[in-house]
Amino acid sequence: MSNAIVLGGSRGIGKAIAESLKTIQIDVFAASKNDIDTSDLNSVNKFLEKHNQTDILVLNTGGPPPKPFNIITKDDWNLYHNQLFVGFCTILQKIKVNDNGYIFLISSSVIKEPNAKLIISSAYRAAFAEVFKVLSKEYAQKNISCINIAPGPINTDRTHELIENVKEFEKTLPMKRLGDPEEIGNFVKSIIQNNIKYLSGVTINFDGANSNYVF
């Protein structure tokens, strides 16, 4: 039986991925913030002492609240520098993903279309996406596939926190609805279940045709 570590696995997209993987007999550790807080490097290192090897790794974490650039503090930058960038880098340096495995990064559509209200998230998620792309070539030598999933508006608690009137917002979307977390969970499951390996080093825009960019 394969095993998986899903960060942020207690809610939202992470939980949907964890639940979906369990349906194909994968032994899933769905880590909550109590298990690992990527903004706290001591927490990251303690987690890796116990969880240092896996077949499937899902890098997933929440993001900062909206904040205008001119009131972002040094503490804000430091906190999310760790949470969205250094924490993930540390995990990839210290965790062994077994040959023929998978690494999924759950990033955000802001890596392609930066959002002025989410400038911290836009900056650090994009920075780690660059690292992930570079490392995908190294992982490919061990037949480990690296897939960056960049969700757009998905029906999660975070979306409801960021958007004041969700029902009105949905009317502006091409599909007139938010995406379901389970759709991302089932996508991840289908990649693994069907042993799709050559889809690697890519970013999947999971946004219901909402974005304007081509690549």
C-alpha positions as CSV (number, residue, x, y, z in Angstrom):
1,M,0.0,0.0,0.0
2,S,1.3,3.5,-0.9
3,N,1.3,6.2,1.7
4,A,0.7,9.9,1.5
5,I,1.3,13.0,3.6
6,V,-1.2,15.8,3.0
7,L,-0.4,19.1,4.6
8,G,-3.4,21.2,5.6
9,G,-5.3,18.0,5.4
10,S,-8.0,18.8,8.0
11,R,-10.0,21.3,6.0
12,G,-10.8,22.6,2.6
13,I,-8.8,21.4,-0.4
14,G,-6.3,19.4,1.7
15,K,-9.1,17.5,3.4
16,A,-10.8,16.8,0.0
17,I,-7.5,15.4,-1.4
18,A,-6.9,13.3,1.7
19,E,-10.4,11.8,1.6
20,S,-10.2,11.1,-2.1
21,L,-6.9,9.3,-1.8
22,K,-8.3,7.1,1.0
23,T,-10.8,5.7,-1.5
24,I,-8.0,4.1,-3.5
25,Q,-6.5,2.3,-0.5
26,I,-3.7,4.8,0.1
27,D,-2.6,5.2,3.7
28,V,-3.0,9.0,4.3
29,F,-1.7,11.1,7.0
30,A,-3.8,14.3,6.9
31,A,-1.7,16.8,8.8
32,S,-3.4,19.6,10.6
33,K,-1.8,22.9,11.7
34,N,-1.4,21.2,15.1
35,D,0.8,18.6,13.5
36,I,2.9,21.1,11.4
37,D,2.8,24.8,11.2
38,T,4.9,25.8,8.2
39,S,5.3,29.4,9.5
40,D,7.2,27.9,12.5
41,L,10.4,26.2,11.4
42,N,10.8,24.5,14.7
43,S,7.4,22.9,14.1
44,V,8.5,21.9,10.6
45,N,11.7,20.2,11.9
46,K,9.8,18.4,14.6
47,F,7.3,17.1,12.1
48,L,10.1,15.8,9.8
49,E,11.7,13.9,12.6
50,K,8.7,11.6,12.6
51,H,7.5,11.9,9.0
52,N,10.6,11.8,6.8
53,Q,9.6,9.5,4.0
54,T,6.5,9.1,1.8
55,D,5.3,8.0,-1.7
56,I,3.0,11.0,-2.2
57,L,3.4,14.5,-0.8
58,V,0.9,17.2,-0.9
59,L,2.3,20.7,-0.1
60,N,-0.7,22.8,1.0
61,T,-1.2,25.6,3.4
62,G,-3.5,28.6,4.0
63,G,-2.5,32.1,3.1
64,P,-2.5,35.6,4.6
65,P,-5.5,37.8,5.0
66,P,-5.9,40.6,2.5
67,K,-3.8,43.6,3.4
68,P,-2.8,46.8,1.5
69,F,1.0,46.9,0.6
70,N,1.6,50.2,2.6
71,I,0.5,48.6,5.9
72,I,2.3,45.3,5.6
73,T,4.7,45.0,8.5
74,K,8.1,43.3,8.7
75,D,6.5,40.7,11.0
76,D,4.0,39.9,8.2
77,W,6.7,39.4,5.7
78,N,8.7,37.2,8.0
79,L,5.7,35.1,9.0
80,Y,4.6,34.3,5.5
81,H,8.1,34.1,4.1
82,N,8.4,31.0,6.3
83,Q,4.8,29.7,5.8
84,L,4.7,29.9,2.1
85,F,8.3,29.6,1.1
86,V,11.0,28.5,3.6
87,G,8.8,25.9,5.3
88,F,8.1,24.2,2.0
89,C,11.8,24.4,1.0
90,T,12.8,22.8,4.3
91,I,10.3,20.0,3.8
92,L,11.6,19.2,0.3
93,Q,15.2,19.2,1.6
94,K,14.6,16.8,4.4
95,I,11.8,14.5,3.3
96,K,12.4,11.5,1.1
97,V,9.8,11.0,-1.6
98,N,10.2,7.5,-2.8
99,D,11.0,6.7,-6.4
100,N,8.0,6.6,-8.7
101,G,6.1,8.9,-6.3
102,Y,4.2,12.2,-6.7
103,I,4.5,15.7,-5.2
104,F,1.6,18.0,-5.6
105,L,1.8,21.7,-4.8
106,I,-1.4,23.5,-4.0
107,S,-0.6,27.1,-4.8
108,S,-3.0,29.7,-6.1
109,S,-4.1,31.5,-9.2
110,V,-2.3,34.5,-7.8
111,I,1.0,33.1,-9.1
112,K,-0.2,33.9,-12.6
113,E,-2.4,36.9,-11.9
114,P,-1.1,38.8,-8.8
115,N,-3.8,40.3,-6.6
116,A,-3.2,43.7,-5.0
117,K,-5.2,42.6,-2.0
118,L,-3.1,39.4,-1.6
119,I,0.3,40.8,-2.4
120,I,2.1,38.7,0.2
121,S,0.5,35.5,-1.1
122,S,1.2,36.5,-4.7
123,A,4.9,37.1,-4.0
124,Y,5.8,34.0,-1.9
125,R,3.6,31.5,-3.7
126,A,5.1,32.6,-7.0
127,A,8.6,32.3,-5.5
128,F,8.1,28.8,-4.3
129,A,6.5,27.8,-7.6
130,E,9.8,28.7,-9.3
131,V,11.7,26.5,-6.9
132,F,9.2,23.7,-7.5
133,K,9.6,24.0,-11.2
134,V,13.4,23.8,-11.0
135,L,13.3,20.8,-8.7
136,S,10.9,18.9,-10.9
137,K,13.7,18.1,-13.3
138,E,15.8,16.5,-10.5
139,Y,12.8,14.6,-9.2
140,A,12.0,13.4,-12.8
141,Q,15.2,11.4,-12.8
142,K,13.6,9.2,-10.1
143,N,10.3,9.1,-11.9
144,I,8.7,11.4,-9.3
145,S,6.1,13.6,-10.9
146,C,5.7,17.2,-9.7
147,I,2.4,18.9,-10.3
148,N,1.5,22.5,-9.3
149,I,-2.3,22.9,-8.9
150,A,-3.2,26.6,-8.9
151,P,-6.8,26.9,-7.7
152,G,-9.0,29.8,-8.5
153,P,-12.3,30.5,-6.7
154,I,-13.0,27.2,-4.7
155,N,-15.7,26.7,-2.2
156,T,-13.6,26.8,1.0
157,D,-13.7,28.7,4.3
158,R,-10.8,30.9,3.0
159,T,-12.8,31.9,-0.1
160,H,-15.7,32.9,2.2
161,E,-13.3,34.9,4.4
162,L,-11.9,36.8,1.4
163,I,-15.1,37.5,-0.5
164,E,-17.9,39.5,1.2
165,N,-20.8,38.5,-1.0
166,V,-20.1,35.0,-2.4
167,K,-23.5,34.7,-4.1
168,E,-23.0,37.9,-6.1
169,F,-19.4,36.9,-6.8
170,E,-20.5,33.6,-8.3
171,K,-22.6,35.4,-10.9
172,T,-19.4,37.0,-12.3
173,L,-17.7,33.6,-12.9
174,P,-17.9,31.8,-16.2
175,M,-19.5,28.7,-14.6
176,K,-21.6,30.8,-12.3
177,R,-20.4,28.8,-9.3
178,L,-17.3,28.2,-7.1
179,G,-15.3,25.1,-7.7
180,D,-15.8,22.2,-5.3
181,P,-12.8,21.0,-3.3
182,E,-13.8,17.5,-4.2
183,E,-13.0,18.2,-7.8
184,I,-9.4,18.9,-7.0
185,G,-9.4,15.8,-4.7
186,N,-10.7,13.6,-7.5
187,F,-8.2,15.2,-10.0
188,V,-5.3,14.3,-7.7
189,K,-6.7,10.8,-7.2
190,S,-7.1,10.2,-11.0
191,I,-3.5,11.2,-11.7
192,I,-2.2,8.6,-9.1
193,Q,-4.8,5.9,-9.9
194,N,-4.1,6.0,-13.6
195,N,-0.3,6.1,-13.0
196,I,0.1,9.3,-15.1
197,K,3.8,10.1,-14.8
198,Y,4.7,12.3,-17.8
199,L,2.6,15.2,-16.6
200,S,5.3,16.8,-14.5
201,G,6.8,20.2,-14.0
202,V,3.5,21.8,-15.0
203,T,1.0,24.2,-13.4
204,I,-2.6,23.3,-13.7
205,N,-5.0,26.3,-13.6
206,F,-7.9,24.9,-11.7
207,D,-10.2,27.9,-12.0
208,G,-13.3,27.1,-14.2
209,A,-12.0,29.3,-17.1
210,N,-12.0,32.3,-14.8
211,S,-8.4,33.4,-15.6
212,N,-7.3,35.6,-18.5
213,Y,-3.8,34.3,-19.0
214,V,-2.8,31.7,-21.6
215,F,0.2,30.1,-20.1
